[in-house]
Amino acid sequence: MDAGLLSLFLAALLAATILPFSSEALLAGMVLKGSFAPWHLWVAATVGNVLGALINWYLARFCLKFQDRRWFPIDAETLRKGGERFRVWGEWSLLLSWVPVIGDPLTFAAGVLGVPIWRFLFWVSLGKGGRYYLVLTLL
């Protein structure tokens, strides 16, 4: 993989985790530079961003084992309320997993609530891939 595409992949991956990071600026710069086919940029950004969301899903599934510990960062009431909100809107709300501020909690909630991985990947890929497609189209 080319270093530029790898950089975009990593930026998109980090942007999908709890780290405050954005991949759109790098994507836009790479499009404007014209060194890469838009299709390659779309794949690198989408796969990286979906993988980052999958990390959130796995962390949520794994960390639930520790929810009864004092040091656990999310109290039971917050988990309950988040689960209720997620259930109201359903799995299709994962289409919004790309939205800043709400996207990470959505992917985490999906992991906590045990959304099957294949359905999770379907909705998240559709949302994140659609967002990058729109960005590329607008550029």
C-alpha positions, 0 to 999 in steps of 0.5 A: 500500500502506498504511504499516502493511502496508508496515511489516509487509512490511519487517519480515518481509523483514528477518527473513528475511535475516541481520539479527536481526529479528522480524516476529511481534511487529509482526504480533501488535500489528497483529492485536490493534489490529484495523485490518487484515484478517487476510488482508492481514496474512498476504499482507504478512508472507508476501510480505516474508518469502519475498522476504527468503529469496529475497535469501539464495538470490540472494546465495548464488548470486552470492557463490559466484564469490568462494569462492576469495578469501581474504576469503570468509567461509565456508571450503570445508569449511564449505560442503561440510558444509552442502551434505551436511547439506542433501542429507540432508534434501532440499528439503523441509527448506526448510519450516523456513526460518522457524525462527530460527537454521537458516532463513537457512542453509537458504535460503543452502544452497539457493542454494549447491546450485542448488535451482531457484528455482521449487522453492525458492519453493514450499517456502519459501512453504509454510513461511513462509506456514504459519507466519504462518497459524498465528500469525494463527490463534492470535491 
